[in-house]
């Protein structure tokens, strides 16, 4: 008798990233240092980059857990996955400068183009559509993913917080690259990666940060995002 029952889908294969080196460009800023710390605490090999290698080295020594410091270019060269956590005003110039050494690498952009005035935070217009799309335009030979936009730097750096309970929306056009980024997110206790669409949808994810800043100011907290039904 022929079995006509459809076979159940096999469980998704989670990529093994344990031996990959993660570089954090802008790693001396609060968010960069926080992400570097949380990943290093889980045994990930991490390098933080800065325009000033001495500053990067000092920040790495403060973080401990085997984190290394280097100039941005050396950080990018030595890393398998690169997180971009630089200020928005330096985003384009740095990526254009490093395009050659980021070829074929997975680049995770977590930059939020924000402005501030008397009414609070607001999303800036980006000609390419979003910071992540700008990164993709400047790095045509890289595999650009958008993620880590709504992670509080204060929470990341707080030694009293053992688990960071939030979902991280991951966006991109390369399935293998988004899977690698998701695996990186899932290494941090409490965080859960959720695929949230193609890179063209990164604008609203980046812009939502302005709303979270308003929430934080009103309620004196460090709010994150949780998605239900997933």
C-alpha positions in Angstrom: 0.0 0.0 0.0 1.4 3.4 -1.0 1.8 6.0 1.7 0.0 9.1 0.4 0.2 11.1 3.7 2.3 14.3 3.3 5.5 14.2 5.2 5.9 16.6 8.1 8.3 19.4 7.4 11.7 18.8 9.0 12.9 21.0 11.8 14.8 24.1 10.6 18.6 23.7 10.7 20.1 26.2 13.1 23.5 27.4 11.8 26.4 26.7 14.1 28.0 30.1 14.8 29.9 29.2 17.9 33.3 29.4 16.1 32.6 32.5 14.1 34.2 35.8 14.9 31.8 38.7 15.4 33.1 42.2 14.8 31.2 45.3 16.1 31.9 48.5 14.2 31.3 51.4 16.5 32.0 49.0 19.3 33.1 51.7 21.7 29.6 53.3 21.8 27.1 52.1 24.3 25.1 49.8 22.0 28.1 48.4 20.4 29.8 47.7 23.8 26.6 46.2 25.1 26.1 43.8 22.2 29.8 42.8 22.3 29.5 42.1 26.0 26.4 40.0 25.8 27.8 37.9 23.0 31.2 37.5 24.6 29.5 36.3 27.8 28.0 33.4 25.8 31.5 32.4 24.5 31.3 34.2 21.1 34.7 35.5 19.8 34.2 39.3 19.6 36.2 42.2 18.3 35.1 45.8 18.8 36.2 48.3 16.2 36.8 52.0 16.4 38.5 54.7 14.3 41.0 54.8 17.2 42.6 51.4 17.9 43.8 52.5 21.3 40.3 53.5 22.3 39.0 50.1 21.0 41.6 48.3 23.0 40.8 50.1 26.2 37.1 49.5 25.8 37.7 45.8 25.1 39.9 45.5 28.2 37.0 47.0 30.3 34.5 44.5 28.9 36.7 41.5 29.5 35.4 38.0 28.5 38.1 37.7 25.8 36.8 40.8 23.8 39.5 42.3 21.6 39.8 45.8 20.2 41.1 47.0 16.8 40.8 49.7 14.3 37.6 49.5 12.3 39.3 48.1 9.1 41.2 45.4 11.0 38.0 44.5 12.9 36.1 44.1 9.6 39.0 42.0 8.1 39.2 39.6 11.0 35.5 39.0 11.5 33.1 36.6 9.9 29.9 38.5 10.9 30.0 42.3 11.3 27.5 44.3 13.3 27.3 48.0 12.3 26.5 50.1 15.4 28.0 53.5 14.5 26.2 56.8 14.8 24.0 57.6 11.9 26.1 60.6 10.8 29.1 58.4 10.3 27.2 55.4 8.7 27.7 56.1 5.0 31.3 57.3 5.1 32.5 54.3 7.2 30.7 51.7 5.1 32.0 53.2 1.9 35.5 53.1 3.3 35.2 49.5 4.3 33.3 48.1 1.3 36.3 46.3 -0.1 37.0 44.4 3.2 33.4 43.5 3.8 33.0 41.6 0.5 31.0 38.3 1.0 30.6 39.0 4.8 27.3 39.0 6.6 26.8 42.6 7.8 24.1 43.2 10.4 23.0 46.9 10.4 21.3 48.1 13.6 21.6 51.8 13.0 18.5 54.0 13.6 18.5 57.3 11.7 17.0 59.5 14.4 16.6 63.3 15.0 15.7 65.1 18.2 13.9 68.4 18.8 11.8 69.9 21.5 9.0 67.4 20.8 11.3 64.4 21.2 12.7 61.8 18.9 11.7 61.4 15.2 12.7 59.2 12.3 14.9 60.8 9.6 14.2 60.4 5.9 16.9 58.3 4.2 17.2 58.6 0.4 17.7 54.8 0.0 14.7 54.2 2.3 16.5 53.1 5.5 19.9 52.7 7.0 19.9 49.1 6.1 19.1 49.8 2.5 21.8 52.4 2.4 24.2 49.8 3.7 23.1 47.4 1.0 23.7 50.1 -1.6 27.1 50.9 -0.3 28.0 47.2 0.1 26.8 45.5 -3.0 29.0 42.5 -2.5 28.1 42.0 1.2 25.1 40.2 2.6 23.3 42.9 4.5 20.8 42.1 7.3 18.8 44.5 9.6 18.5 43.5 13.2 19.0 44.7 16.9 17.2 48.0 16.4 15.2 48.0 19.6 17.7 46.7 22.1 18.3 49.2 25.0 22.0 50.0 25.4 21.4 50.7 29.1 19.9 47.2 29.6 22.7 45.5 27.6 25.3 47.1 29.9 23.4 46.6 33.2 25.2 43.8 35.2 22.0 43.3 37.2 20.1 42.2 34.1 20.8 38.5 33.4 18.2 38.0 30.7 17.0 40.5 28.2 13.4 39.7 27.4 12.5 41.0 23.9 12.1 39.9 20.3 14.5 41.1 17.7 13.0 41.7 14.2 15.4 40.4 11.6 15.1 41.5 7.9 16.9 40.7 4.8 16.9 39.2 1.3 19.5 36.4 1.9 18.0 33.5 3.8 21.3 32.1 4.9 22.4 35.5 6.2 19.2 36.1 8.1 19.5 32.7 9.6 23.0 33.5 10.8 21.8 36.8 12.2 18.9 35.0 14.0 21.3 32.5 15.5 23.4 35.3 16.8 20.3 37.0 18.4 19.2 33.7 20.0 22.6 33.3 21.7 21.7 36.2 24.1 19.6 34.9 27.0 16.0 36.1 26.7 16.2 37.4 23.2 14.3 35.8 20.4 14.8 36.4 16.7 11.8 36.8 14.5 12.1 37.1 10.7 10.2 40.3 9.7 10.5 40.6 6.0 12.7 41.8 3.2 15.2 44.6 3.6 12.8 47.0 1.9 10.7 46.9 5.0 13.5 48.0 7.3 12.4 51.6 7.4 9.4 51.1 9.7 11.4 48.9 12.0 14.1 51.6 12.3 11.5 54.3 12.7 9.7 52.5 15.5 12.7 53.3 17.7 11.4 56.8 18.0 8.1 55.5 19.5 10.1 53.4 22.0 12.1 56.4 23.1 8.8 58.2 23.7 7.6 55.2 25.8 10.8 55.2 27.8 10.7 58.8 28.6 7.0 58.8 29.7 7.2 55.6 31.7 10.9 55.8 32.9 11.8 52.4 31.5 13.8 50.7 28.8 11.0 49.2 26.7 11.5 46.4 24.1 9.2 44.6 21.7 7.4 41.3 22.1 5.5 39.7 19.1 2.5 37.5 19.9 1.3 34.4 18.1 4.7 33.4 16.8 
